[in-house]
């Protein structure tokens, strides 16, 4: 990067979108499809995949091994830990696609721990923390810590 406004894309990344905010970094072996939108000052780590119908806000970190499927909406200041798994089809079958993929929303300030699984169609509230390895099967309200399989409320967090 030569200036604070430049975007860094590693030479081994396959980035097809032009919708990338200033100061964003995309690392080795990432694949970003044409329709994806990525905000400013994001860090997209190596070995990630971002489909066409994905919107990522500003100051978002996506760690290694994360695949963001169509229908995922990520607001500002979200952290997605390594190998977090998202789904977007409630009844997946090979070569059979739904009329519309489920929409999953991660609200501003949410943090998702490593190896968590987030089922499709769920909203993760503002400033939520999801513990590593948790399986989130329903909406999580703002300012809560959830852990386990299935994930459940552990405690309320301060605003």
HUVENRA-V683426 format. One line per field, one symbol per residue. psi: psi as a letter, one per 20 degrees, with the letter a starting at -180 (. if undefined). A space follows every 10 residues. Layout:
psi: ???
This chain:
psi: phriiqppoq hiqnoiqimp rqjqppapkq porhiqppaq kqoorqlrpo rglpppaqkp porqjpporp ipppaqkqpo rpkppqrjoh mpqpjoqrhp qqppporpjq pprqjqpoqq jqporpkqpp qpjqooirqp rqlqppraoq qrpgqqqq.
